[in-house]
Amino acid sequence: MPREQQVTRLRPDATSRRDRVLMGVIADAHGVRGQVRVKSFAATPRAIGSYGPLEDESGRPLRLTLKGGTGDMLIAAVDGVSSRDQAARLKGTQLFVPRDALPAAGAGEFYHADLVGLEVRLRDGSHFGTVSAVHDFGAGDALAIARDEGEIMVPFTTAAVPVVDIAGGFITLDPPRGLLNE
């Protein structure tokens, strides 16, 4: 995900492992024939199944056939699911792909899964916190940073986060004026 524009936005949650990435979640049943509504976290929502087989939290494969939808909310059939009751039992199921099935991030792009857990350092190198989540509320991405004092949000821009070192395990924060109450 480039910091100034959204191209690759894949968001993990606390159950993501480093070897797989959360691509979506089954939001609810749809209709009476066993279809489901799927919230896709892929940059191109309909590409959710194009990286290979999806699997649930336990590693069980789930094969989806897209039937329609708008934006990031899709309608899909799930192999082996033919009733509304079966589909309703899948509500909340997270859909993962193996990390190595995804293309490498381009220069200046980052997968959310790679950002969560990074140490946050200030420009002087001192520890500030840990990236706990990446959010997109519509006006650009924001990083949630967990601190002993609680969680704070910072814009994920080059100005606020001038250094992202995935291999080194940290980002550098240049806090926007007023963030630290100084």
Stockholm file with secondary structure:
# STOCKHOLM 1.0

chainA/1-182         MPREQQVTRLRPDATSRRDRVLMGVIADAHGVRGQVRVKSFAATPRAIGSYGPLEDESGRPLRLTLKGGTGDMLIAAVDGVSSRDQAARLKGTQLFVPRDALPAAGAGEFYHADLVGLEVRLRDGSHFGTVSAVHDFGAGDALAIARDEGEIMVPFTTAAVPVVDIAGGFITLDPPRGLLNE
#=GR chainA/1-182 SS CCSSSCSCCCCCCTTCCTTEEEEEEEEEEETTTTEEEEEECSSSGGGGGTTSCEECTTSCEECEEEEEEETTEEEEEETTCCSHHHHHTTTTCEEEEEGGGSCCCCTTCCCHHHHTTCEEEETTSCEEEEEEEEEECSSSEEEEEEETTEEEEEECSTTTCCEEETTTTEEEECCCTTTTCC
#=GC SS_cons         CCSSSCSCCCCCCTTCCTTEEEEEEEEEEETTTTEEEEEECSSSGGGGGTTSCEECTTSCEECEEEEEEETTEEEEEETTCCSHHHHHTTTTCEEEEEGGGSCCCCTTCCCHHHHTTCEEEETTSCEEEEEEEEEECSSSEEEEEEETTEEEEEECSTTTCCEEETTTTEEEECCCTTTTCC
//
